[in-house]
Amino acid sequence: MKTFTTIILGGFLLAGGTPSAADDPAAGRKIANMCRTCHGIDGYAQVPIAPHIGGEPKAYLEAQLTAFKTGAREHEMMTVVTASLTAQQISDVAAWYSSHTAKASLAEGLSEEDAPEACVSCHGADGISVILDAPNLAGEVNIYIDTQLKAFRSGRRTHEIMSEVAAHLSDMEIRAVADWYSNVKLEITNSN
């Protein structure tokens, strides 16, 4: 048994991982310093081509960071940034950003009944995700949402649900979805 345990632990270390330690948002805060230029230290994006990530579910953030690291998802900046992160660092930075709370409110005159029907079951009418595998869309810049939906539609980006949803959207429908969520007011606060 001791030999088996040694082999397993050695495999983790050789693979660049460590035995799962408790997530450490404080350690994640330090790692987030390299994220702050684009995503902000609190997860409120500083540039239009980056999404807001504060208040996202930890599992979602870990999955996206891991996808960038492994090449399952490609982005010129994120692939480089994640290349040097260990599994523990990914877990810690995901814990940091997920420790924030994202709150959304519809703009004056908007009603939840007018929200994009194809989107609300996962992303919510106000853009706050209602499932763990979907990102928040509240307050994203419309060009970011537009670009991502077109990437799903063209196959440059794939997801079992989003690829199918986007495949049936016209450019005008994509723009309407992007405009809806960009008009939602987003507030991100630190829950710590």
N, C-alpha and C positions, 0 to 999 in steps of 0.2 A: 504494500500500500504506500509506503514511504517513497519508493522508487516511482510509482505512478504519479504521486503528487508532485514530486520533483520534476518529472517530465512535463506535466501539464503547466506548472509555473514557469519552467524554462521556455516552453513554447510561447506563453504569453509575452515573456520578456523579449524573446527573439522576434516576435511579431510586432514589437513596438508598443505593446499594451502593458497594462499592469493589472493585478487583481483588482477588481472593482472596489474602489474606496468610496466613501460617502461623497456626494457632490459638494463642492465647496464654492458657493457664490462669491466669497471674498477672493479666492484664488482666480475665479472667473472674471472678477472685476479688473484684476491686473492684466489678464489676457485681453480683455475688452479694450484696453488702451490701443491695441493695433486695429481695432474695429471702429474706433470713434470718429475717424475722419469721414467715413461714409455713413455709418449707421448710428453715430452718436453714442456717447457713453451710457445713456439711458435707453437706447434702442430707437430713438426718434431720428430717422434718416436726415442726414445733412446735405445729401445730394439727390437730385431727382431720379437717378438711375438705380438707387439703392432702396430696398424696402425698409419699412419700419419693422424692427424685430423685438422691441420691448413688449413684454406681456404675451409673447407667443408661447405655446405649450413647449415644455422642455423636450419632449420626445420629437416634436416636429423640428425644432432647431438642431437637435443631434442628428436626425436623419438627413437634413439638408447639408450640414457641415460634413458629415461622413460621405455623402454622395459627391460633394466637391472634392474631398480628399482622395477618394477611390477612382474618380473619373466617371462615375455614373452620371454625374451632372457636370457640365462644363461652363466655366466663366473665366475670362482671362485673369481677373484679379482674385476671385475667390479660390480658384484652383491653386494659385501660388500661396495665398495666405494659409490655407488649410494643410498644405503639404507638410509643414513642420510640426503640426499639432499632434499630440498623442491622444489616444482615446480618452484619457482622464482630463486633459485640457479641454477637449471638445465638450465633455460632460460638464466641466466646471463653468465654461463660458456660457453654455446653454442654461445652466442653473442660474447664472447671474442675470441674463436677459429675461428668463422666465420668472424671476423673482419680482419683476415689475408688473404693474397692473395697467392694462390697456382699457380705456373707457371711451366709448363713442357716443356721439349724439347727432341726430339728423338735423340738417339745416332747417331754419324756419321755412315752413310751407311744404316740406317734404313729409310724406307719409310712408310707413312701412309697406303698405299695400302697393306702392308704386315701385318697390325694389325689384331688381332683375330676377324674374321667376326662376331662371335656370341656376341661380347662384345661392339663393337664400337658405336652402336646406343644408349647405355645408358652411358657407361664409357668413350667414346671418344677414338680415335686412340692413343692419347698421354696420356691417363689415367686421364684426367680432365673431371669429370662428366658433361654430357650435360643435365641431368634431376635432379630434386631436390631430388628424392628418391634413388639415387645411389651414392655410395661413390667414391671419387677419388681413382684410383689405381696406379697412377704415382709414381714410385720410391719405391713402397712397396717391402719388402723382398720377394723373390719368395716362400719361405716356408710358409709365412703368407697367400698369395693368394691361394696356393696349399691347405693348411689346410681348408680355408673357403669354397672353391669350393667342396672339398670332404665332408665337413659338410652339405652343401646344397644337394649334391648328395645322401648322406646316410639318410637324413631326420633329422639329429641332429640339423640342423638349417633350418628354413623354410622361404620362401618368395614367393609370387605369381609368380614372373618372374624367379628369380634365381634358385628355386628348379627345375623348368622345364628345364631351360637351362643346369644346371649342370647334370641333370639326363642322358643326352645324351652324356656327355663327357667321354672319356677314360682317364686313368691315364696319358697317353702320351700327350693327348690334354690339359689336365689340366696343366701339367708341361709346355707346350708350351705357354699357356696364362700367367702363373705365370712368366716365364722367359721373355716374351715380356715386361710386365709392370714393372718388376724389372730393366730392362735395360733403362728405361726412366729416365732422370735426372729431379729431383724435386727440386724446390726452393720455400720456404715459407717465405714471408715477412710480416711484420706488417703494416697494412694499416693505422694505427692511427698516 
